[in-house]
Each structure stands twice: as structure tokens, then as C-alpha cells.
């Protein structure tokens, strides 16, 4: 609990400061319905985003997800905080590329991948992953994501250019730990990125009959 409280203090200090001075903003949409917004700011290991959903179908997933990473030398601290339809706090530390501690509240949200020793080296935390996509200029190299509960591999399958835009067809696969969305536990998603004039313009994730878009505003 003390680890979570310290990480929450870090989150409040970091997201209230200059990192949010000039955020990127994305509309979150399902079909023609805007579900909410995502705000992002940061570079590499110092990054934060705020996902706010207030128009999800039936209100099932309405709420917010705040996530922040902050680095000190080779050490990186992460906190992810869900509020709304889910309440969960996850704090993780990484040093020299290896996860060294994981704390999750409530403890019932832990999985077999919530043990630091089970996590492979050189994984990215959610804000770092989004920073890699949002500050990139074209299709990314393979990336590994760790959120405290699972490990995901993301890779470019193919790409094409049309005028000033680059279209990236991606794979998004849970390779360790549980899938998403109980009771379905989806582990494989389609992912697509569009970079226009060297800037991320749109990102899409599809699976389970749904396709959600992030559209740069």
C-alpha cells in the first residue's frame, strides 16, 4: 500500500506539472460514436497520458485511466490508475531494462505475470509504448509492452505509402498472462497506424467484433 501511495503522489505531481502544457489530443471512437478522449505528452521514458471515456455503450467502460512513467538514470517508475467502472492501481519499477518490483491494488487484480521475476527484460510500460508510436514518423520496429498483468508483443506486418501517408498493418498479441475483457480474454488483435507527413494521425485496434480508433485532433 505504501508503494501505491508513493506512486500516486508521483502521478499527481507529474500530470499536474509542465508535462501537460501542450498535450497531443486524440478522439476515441467506436464506429461513428465518440467514446471520449486521450491526452498524451512526453518523450521516451518520461511520458504521461489520460484516457477519459464518458460515452461508452451502456456506460460499461466509462471512467478514466491515468498513466505516467518517470526516469532517473537507468531506473524508470510507472503508475497506472483506473477509476470508474474499474478501480485499480499498478506501480512498477524497472532498472537497467529489468522489472524489479510490481505492486497492484486490489491484490485480487494480480496475475501470474504480476511477479517481477516472471517479466522478460526490455519491456515498455504503457506511456513509453504510446510515446514510441506518437512521436514516431513511420511504422515502428517490434515492441514489447508490460502493464503489470500481461506481456504483449507488437509488430509491423506490412506497410504501404499513399502520397504523404504511410499505412502500417500491425499485430498486437498477448504472449504472457491473461487476455483482455473478461470473460472473453482476447489475446490477438489487429492494429493499424497511419502516419501523415511524419506524424501519427490515426491508430486503430480491432478484435472481438469491435474496432476502436484514436484520431489525432
C-alpha positions, 0 to 999 in steps of 0.5 A: 500500500505504501508503494501505491501511495508513493506512486500516486503522489508521483502521478499527481505531481507529474500530470499536474506539472509542465508535462501537460502544457501542450498535450497531443489530443486524440478522439476515441471512437467506436464506429461513428460514436465518440467514446471520449478522449486521450491526452498524451505528452512526453518523450521516451521514458518520461511520458504521461497520458489520460484516457477519459471515456464518458460515452461508452455503450451502456456506460460499461467502460466509462471512467478514466485511466491515468498513466505516467512513467518517470526516469532517473538514470537507468531506473524508470517508475510507472503508475497506472490508475483506473477509476470508474467502472474499474478501480485499480492501481499498478506501480512498477519499477524497472532498472537497467531494462529489468522489472524489479518490483510490481505492486497492484491494488486490489491484490485480487487484480494480480496475475501470474505475470504480476511477479517481477521475476516472471517479466522478460527484460526490455519491456515498455510500460504503457506511456513509453509504448504510446510515446514510441508510436506518437512521436514516431514518423513511420511504422515502428520496429517490434515492441514489447509492452508490460502493464503489470498483468500481461506481456504483449508483443507488437509488430509491423506486418506490412506497410504501404505509402499513399502520397504523404501517408504511410499505412502500417498493418500491425499485430498486437498479441498477448504472449504472457498472462491473461487476455483482455475483457473478461470473460472473453480474454482476447489475446490477438488483435489487429492494429493499424497506424497511419502516419501523415507527413511524419506524424501519427494521425490515426491508430486503430485496434480491432478484435472481438467484433469491435474496432476502436480508433484514436484520431489525432485532433 
